[in-house]
Amino acid sequence: MQQLSGQDAMFLHAEIDGLPQHIGGVSIYDQSTAPDGKVRFKQILQMLERRLHLSPIFRRKLAFVPGGLGRPYWVEDPDFDLEYHVRHIALPKPGDWRQLCILAARIHAVPLRRDKPMWEMYIIEGLNNVEGYPPGCFAVLLKVHHCAMDGATGTQFMNIVHDLTPETRDPGNPPPWIVERPSKARMLGRAYLDAWRKPGKALDFIRESIPAALRIRKGGKEGSIHFLEDKPTTRFQGRISRHRVVDAKKFDFEQVRAIKNSCPGATINDAMLTIVAGGMRKYLKSKDEMPEHSLVTGCPIDVRSEQEKAAGGNMVGFMNVSLRTEIEDPAEQLAAIHEESQYAKTYAQALGPRFAVDLTDVLPGNVLSLAIRTASATGLSEASVMFNTIVTNVPGAPFQLYLCGAALVDAISLGPLLPNVGLFQIVYSSVQDKKGTIVLSFTACRDMMPDPEFYAQCLQESFDELYAATVGKKAKTTRRRKTRSTRGTA
């Protein structure tokens, strides 16, 4: 038995009607690289069967403390059935990109059952008319509850089911699988002890937070910490429906690197935030809904130490970054977003990168759950705006991956929506066919974004304009200088 951390449990408490809290993605594979040019569903089942012992996520389920008096526990599921979790379906005709996105959105909108291990995998055939993909491709849609892993541990999980060559490796014989029956008396006993320890933990948390508060106050006076203004309200704020839309745009990694190099000190994440800012600006302007003040994004950050890199579950901090959507020039906007990112990092460091993790550990779970549900029922969750969207960066493998011999050729990520935040965007970098790519994918409430293909087009136009204003402008300046130099020599 392993008890969930405070932050892991928070994602269970945050799961209310219409807001399932699982993450996942859709990976596309070219099966022509497989040994016989074909990957069968039975092969995928056999591969997974041989690797179940490599991750605890596969076979463990939740055991709840009676009366909700403590955080739940992970226990092994004695009735685990692999074929319940791995399902074989086909894409409806015509089997194009839009059909794949619609199917992914529908599957992603359905909550995971809590009485079984909290993951599902769908093997999807019928990708017959997707532009840019080789014939005969298939997709794998994975969904895992956020209480089991975050983006960082998700990358480790994906490495378990993939190989570095078309040859499927055998991980060897697994150790004996030990199933421990959860004891209600034991869980209640631990809950009793935790209840006595909670006040001491809360006092320690407050004591450790005082220096952070003083640093923030000092930074505010000196101007080294930038406090964001009130956040505007957009169509992505409000009550979230049960329905989802997904889509994505792929960019060349070297082109994004060239964009960030045009601004001294900027990062890849700054460049991607600028693309998001431009895309949201175009989309909202087309609806005549662009706020006067800048939009703000929430950015989850991995706060694991080196010793915690292999730890499962969630260890996520948070920072808010202004997208400076009041600036029209893309190059100026990139420079401004880079500056805002520096302010946000300074604020996060002053507060303490593990503040969010430590806070959820001292808050009683039943109190947090009641607060979330009360806020949702009364409309308080829509009364204030923390951020207009979420943009998270998930690094993928920097090398080619294979599933049962099939080469991974593309991937989009799927994220959860939060109360009053109906647009979740993921930056996923990886390598396919020796070429670095960055995929910017998004999950949105269908009522708030009924036209996801249009928003994807806005993101592409934002990238094109940013590239022209930075790399393209620099190239033109260089050509002019060369032309003048040649004329002078002549």
C-alpha positions in Angstrom: 0.0 0.0 0.0 1.3 3.5 -0.9 -0.6 6.6 0.1 -1.2 9.3 -2.4 0.7 12.6 -1.8 -1.3 15.7 -1.2 -0.9 16.9 -4.7 -1.8 13.5 -6.2 -5.0 13.5 -4.1 -5.7 17.1 -5.2 -6.4 15.9 -8.8 -8.9 13.4 -7.5 -10.7 16.2 -5.4 -10.6 18.5 -8.5 -12.5 15.9 -10.6 -16.1 17.1 -10.6 -18.9 16.7 -13.1 -17.7 17.6 -16.6 -14.0 18.0 -15.5 -12.2 14.6 -15.7 -8.6 15.0 -14.5 -6.6 12.7 -16.7 -3.8 13.4 -19.1 -2.7 11.5 -22.2 -1.9 11.8 -25.9 -2.3 10.3 -29.3 0.8 8.7 -30.9 0.9 7.8 -34.6 3.1 4.9 -35.9 4.4 3.7 -39.3 4.1 0.0 -39.2 6.2 -0.5 -42.4 9.3 -0.5 -40.1 8.0 -3.5 -38.2 9.9 -6.8 -38.9 7.1 -8.2 -41.2 5.6 -4.8 -42.1 2.5 -5.3 -39.9 1.8 -4.8 -36.2 -1.1 -6.9 -34.8 -3.2 -6.1 -31.8 -2.1 -9.4 -30.2 1.5 -8.3 -30.5 0.8 -5.1 -28.6 -1.0 -7.1 -25.8 1.9 -9.5 -25.5 4.4 -6.7 -25.3 2.4 -4.9 -22.6 1.9 -8.2 -20.7 5.7 -8.7 -20.5 6.2 -5.1 -19.2 3.5 -4.8 -16.6 6.0 -5.1 -13.8 8.0 -2.1 -15.1 5.5 0.5 -13.9 3.2 0.4 -10.8 0.6 2.4 -12.8 -0.4 -0.6 -14.8 -1.9 -2.8 -12.1 -2.7 -0.7 -9.1 -6.0 0.9 -8.2 -7.3 3.2 -5.5 -8.4 2.2 -2.0 -10.4 4.9 -0.2 -10.2 5.5 3.6 -13.7 5.0 5.2 -15.5 8.3 5.6 -12.9 10.1 3.5 -10.9 10.6 6.7 -7.5 10.4 4.9 -5.9 10.4 1.5 -6.5 7.3 -0.6 -4.0 4.5 -1.1 -2.6 2.7 -4.2 -3.1 -1.0 -3.9 -2.6 -3.9 -6.4 -5.8 -4.9 -8.3 -6.3 -8.7 -7.8 -8.8 -8.7 -10.7 -6.6 -6.8 -13.1 -7.6 -7.5 -16.8 -5.2 -6.2 -19.4 -7.8 -6.5 -22.2 -10.2 -4.2 -20.3 -7.6 -1.4 -20.4 -6.3 -2.0 -24.0 -9.0 -1.6 -26.6 -9.0 -2.1 -30.4 -11.1 0.3 -32.5 -11.1 1.9 -36.0 -11.3 5.5 -37.2 -14.6 6.3 -38.9 -14.4 7.1 -42.6 -12.9 9.0 -44.3 -10.1 8.4 -41.8 -8.6 11.9 -42.0 -7.0 14.2 -39.4 -10.3 15.8 -38.5 -11.9 12.4 -37.8 -8.9 11.5 -35.6 -9.2 14.7 -33.6 -13.0 14.2 -33.1 -12.5 10.6 -31.9 -9.7 11.6 -29.6 -11.8 14.4 -28.1 -14.8 12.1 -27.5 -12.6 9.4 -25.7 -10.7 12.0 -23.7 -14.0 13.6 -22.4 -15.0 10.3 -20.7 -13.8 10.0 -17.0 -11.8 7.0 -15.9 -13.4 4.5 -13.5 -12.1 4.7 -10.0 -12.6 1.0 -9.1 -10.0 -0.1 -11.6 -6.4 0.9 -12.5 -6.7 4.4 -13.8 -5.5 4.1 -17.4 -6.8 3.1 -20.8 -5.2 2.6 -24.1 -6.9 2.6 -27.5 -5.3 1.1 -30.6 -6.8 3.0 -33.5 -6.7 1.7 -37.1 -8.1 3.3 -40.3 -5.8 6.4 -40.6 -6.2 6.2 -44.4 -6.5 9.8 -45.4 -4.3 11.7 -43.0 -2.0 14.1 -45.0 1.7 13.7 -44.3 1.5 10.2 -42.9 2.7 7.0 -44.6 -0.1 4.6 -45.7 -1.0 1.9 -43.2 -0.4 4.0 -40.1 -2.2 3.3 -36.8 -2.6 5.5 -33.6 -2.4 4.7 -29.9 -4.5 6.9 -27.6 -3.4 6.8 -23.9 -5.2 8.3 -21.0 -3.9 8.1 -17.4 -5.4 9.9 -14.4 -3.4 12.9 -13.2 -3.3 11.5 -9.7 -1.0 8.7 -11.0 1.4 10.9 -12.9 2.3 14.3 -14.3 4.0 15.2 -17.6 7.5 14.3 -16.3 6.5 10.9 -15.1 4.4 10.4 -18.2 7.6 10.7 -20.3 9.1 7.9 -18.2 6.0 5.8 -18.6 6.1 6.2 -22.4 9.7 5.0 -22.5 8.6 1.7 -20.9 6.3 0.7 -23.8 8.8 1.8 -26.5 12.1 0.5 -27.9 15.0 2.3 -29.4 15.1 -0.1 -32.4 12.5 -1.9 -34.5 13.4 -5.1 -32.5 11.1 -5.5 -29.5 13.2 -6.2 -26.5 12.3 -8.7 -23.8 12.5 -7.2 -20.3 13.1 -10.6 -18.8 11.0 -12.6 -16.3 9.1 -10.4 -13.9 9.4 -10.7 -10.1 6.5 -12.4 -8.3 3.4 -10.2 -8.2 2.3 -9.7 -4.6 -1.2 -8.5 -4.0 -1.8 -7.0 -0.6 -5.4 -6.7 0.5 -6.1 -3.2 1.9 -7.0 -3.1 5.6 -9.7 -0.6 6.6 -8.5 -0.7 10.2 -4.9 0.0 9.1 -6.0 2.9 6.9 -8.1 4.4 9.7 -5.2 4.1 12.1 -2.9 6.0 9.8 -5.6 8.6 9.2 -5.8 9.1 13.0 -2.0 9.5 13.3 -2.0 11.9 10.3 -4.7 14.0 12.0 -2.5 14.5 15.0 0.5 15.4 12.8 -1.4 17.8 10.6 -1.3 20.8 12.9 2.5 20.5 13.4 3.0 20.2 9.6 0.8 23.3 9.1 2.9 25.3 11.6 6.1 24.2 9.9 4.7 25.2 6.6 3.7 28.6 7.9 7.1 29.1 9.6 8.9 28.2 6.3 6.6 30.5 4.3 7.4 33.6 6.3 10.9 34.1 4.7 9.2 33.7 1.3 6.6 36.3 2.1 9.4 38.7 3.2 11.3 38.0 0.0 8.2 38.7 -2.1 7.6 42.0 -0.2 11.2 43.1 -0.7 11.1 42.2 -4.3 7.9 44.2 -4.8 9.4 47.3 -3.2 12.6 47.0 -5.3 10.7 46.2 -8.5 12.5 43.0 -9.0 9.3 41.0 -8.8 6.5 41.9 -11.2 3.0 41.5 -9.9 0.5 40.9 -12.7 -2.5 43.1 -13.0 -6.1 41.8 -12.8 -6.6 39.1 -15.4 -9.3 39.7 -18.1 -12.2 37.4 -18.8 -12.4 35.7 -22.2 -14.7 33.1 -23.7 -12.4 30.4 -22.2 -13.6 31.5 -18.7 -16.9 30.2 -17.4 -18.6 26.9 -16.7 -17.0 24.0 -18.6 -19.2 21.6 -20.5 -18.7 17.8 -20.8 -17.6 18.0 -24.4 -14.1 18.5 -25.7 -12.2 19.4 -28.9 -8.6 18.8 -29.7 -6.1 19.7 -32.4 -2.5 20.5 -32.9 0.2 22.2 -35.1 3.7 20.9 -35.7 6.7 23.1 -36.0 10.3 22.5 -37.0 12.5 22.6 -33.9 15.4 24.4 -35.7 13.1 27.1 -36.9 11.8 27.7 -33.4 15.4 27.7 -32.1 16.2 30.4 -34.7 13.3 32.5 -33.4 14.4 32.3 -29.8 18.0 33.1 -30.9 16.8 36.4 -32.4 16.1 37.6 -28.8 19.1 37.6 -26.4 18.4 35.3 -23.5 15.1 34.0 -24.7 14.2 30.3 -24.4 12.3 27.8 -26.6 9.5 28.2 -24.1 9.4 32.0 -24.6 9.1 31.5 -28.4 6.3 29.0 -28.0 4.5 31.3 -25.5 4.7 34.0 -28.2 3.2 31.7 -30.8 0.3 30.9 -28.3 -0.1 34.6 -27.6 -0.4 35.5 -31.2 -2.8 32.6 -31.9 -5.1 33.5 -29.0 -5.0 37.2 -30.1 -6.0 36.3 -33.7 -8.7 34.0 -32.5 -10.3 36.4 -30.1 -10.0 39.3 -32.4 -11.9 37.3 -35.1 -14.7 37.0 -32.6 -14.4 40.7 -31.7 -13.6 39.6 -28.1 -10.0 40.6 -27.6 -9.6 42.2 -24.1 -7.8 45.5 -23.7 -5.5 44.1 -21.0 -3.0 41.3 -21.6 -4.0 37.6 -21.4 -2.2 35.6 -18.7 -1.2 31.9 -18.9 -0.5 29.5 -16.1 2.7 27.4 -16.6 3.2 24.2 -14.6 6.8 23.5 -13.7 8.5 20.3 -12.6 10.0 20.8 -9.1 11.7 17.5 -8.7 15.2 17.4 -7.3 17.9 15.2 -8.9 17.2 12.6 -6.3 13.4 12.6 -7.1 13.7 12.3 -10.9 12.6 8.6 -10.7 9.7 9.3 -8.3 6.2 8.8 -9.6 3.1 10.9 -9.0 3.0 14.7 -9.1 5.6 17.2 -8.1 4.4 20.3 -9.9 4.9 24.0 -9.2 3.2 26.9 -10.9 3.9 30.3 -12.3 1.8 32.9 -14.1 3.2 34.6 -17.2 1.7 37.6 -19.0 1.3 36.9 -22.7 1.5 40.6 -23.6 -1.3 40.3 -26.1 -1.6 44.1 -26.2 1.6 44.2 -28.3 1.0 43.8 -32.0 4.6 43.4 -33.3 5.6 39.7 -32.9 9.3 40.5 -32.3 8.5 43.1 -29.6 6.0 40.6 -28.1 8.7 37.9 -27.9 11.1 40.3 -26.1 8.3 41.4 -23.7 7.3 37.7 -23.0 10.9 36.8 -22.3 11.0 39.6 -19.7 7.7 38.5 -18.2 9.0 34.9 -17.9 12.0 36.2 -16.0 9.7 38.1 -13.6 7.6 35.0 -13.2 10.6 32.8 -12.4 11.9 35.4 -9.9 8.5 35.3 -8.2 8.4 31.5 -8.1 11.9 31.4 -6.6 10.9 33.9 -4.0 7.8 32.0 -3.1 9.7 28.7 -3.2 9.4 26.2 -6.1 7.8 23.5 -3.9 5.2 25.8 -2.3 2.3 24.2 -4.2 3.5 20.7 -3.4 3.9 21.5 0.3 0.6 23.4 0.6 -1.4 20.4 -0.7 0.3 18.2 1.9 -0.9 20.2 4.8 -4.5 20.8 3.6 -7.0 18.1 4.7 -8.2 16.3 1.6 -11.9 16.3 2.7 -11.8 20.0 3.3 -10.2 20.6 -0.1 -12.8 18.4 -1.8 -15.7 20.2 -0.1 -14.2 23.6 -1.0 -13.9 22.7 -4.7 -17.4 21.2 -5.0 -18.9 24.1 -3.1 -17.2 26.6 -5.3 -18.4 24.8 -8.4 -22.0 24.5 -7.2 -22.3 28.1 -6.1 -20.5 29.6 -9.1 -17.6 30.9 -7.0 -15.1 29.0 -9.3 -16.1 31.3 -12.1 -16.1 34.5 -10.0 -12.4 35.2 -10.3 -9.8 34.6 -13.0 -6.4 33.1 -12.1 -5.3 32.7 -15.8 -6.9 32.6 -19.2 -5.2 29.4 -20.4 -2.6 26.9 -19.3 0.6 26.2 -21.3 2.8 23.4 -20.2 6.1 22.1 -21.7 6.5 18.3 -21.9 9.9 17.2 -23.3 9.7 14.0 -25.3 12.5 11.5 -26.2 15.4 13.1 -28.1 15.7 9.9 -30.2 13.5 7.7 -32.5 11.1 5.4 -30.7 9.4 2.2 -31.8 6.3 0.3 -30.7 6.4 -3.4 -31.6 8.7 -2.4 -34.4 6.5 0.5 -35.7 8.3 3.9 -35.9 6.7 6.8 -33.9 6.1 9.5 -36.6 3.9 12.0 -34.7 2.3 12.7 -31.4 -0.2 15.1 -29.9 -0.8 15.6 -26.1 -4.1 15.8 -24.3 -4.6 17.7 -21.1 -7.3 18.3 -18.4 -9.4 21.4 -18.2 -9.7 23.2 -14.9 -12.6 25.2 -13.3 -12.9 28.5 -15.2 -10.1 27.5 -17.6 -11.4 26.0 -20.8 -8.2 25.9 -22.9 -5.2 23.7 -22.1 -2.2 23.8 -24.4 0.9 21.5 -24.4 4.3 22.0 -26.0 5.8 18.6 -26.8 9.3 18.4 -28.3 10.6 15.1 -29.7 12.6 13.5 -32.5 11.1 11.6 -35.4 13.1 10.3 -38.3 16.2 12.1 -37.0 14.4 15.4 -37.2 13.5 17.6 -34.1 9.9 18.7 -34.0 7.7 20.7 -31.6 4.0 19.9 -31.5 1.7 22.5 -30.0 -1.5 20.7 -29.1 -4.6 21.9 -27.3 -7.6 20.6 -25.5 -10.6 22.9 -25.1 -14.3 23.0 -24.1 -16.3 22.5 -27.2 -18.9 25.1 -26.2 -16.1 27.7 -25.8 -14.2 26.7 -29.0 -16.6 25.2 -31.5 -14.0 25.7 -34.4 -10.7 24.1 -33.2 -9.4 23.9 -36.8 -9.7 27.7 -37.0 -7.7 28.1 -33.8 -5.0 25.7 -35.2 -4.9 27.9 -38.2 -4.4 31.0 -36.0 -1.5 29.3 -34.3 0.1 28.5 -37.7 -0.3 32.1 -38.8 1.1 33.4 -35.5 4.2 31.2 -36.1 4.6 32.4 -39.7 4.4 36.1 -38.6 6.8 35.6 -35.7 9.3 33.8 -37.9 9.1 36.5 -40.6 9.5 39.3 -38.0 12.5 37.7 -36.4 14.5 35.3 -38.6 13.1 36.6 -41.9 13.8 40.2 -41.0 17.4 39.3 -39.9 17.9 37.4 -43.2 16.7 40.4 -45.2 19.0 42.8 -43.3 22.0 40.4 -43.9 21.2 40.3 -47.7 21.0 44.1 -47.9 24.4 44.4 -46.1 26.0 41.9 -48.5 24.5 43.7 -51.5 25.8 47.1 -50.3 29.2 45.5 -49.6 29.3 44.0 -53.1 28.4 47.4 -54.7 31.0 49.2 -52.7 33.7 46.7 -53.9 32.6 47.1 -57.5 
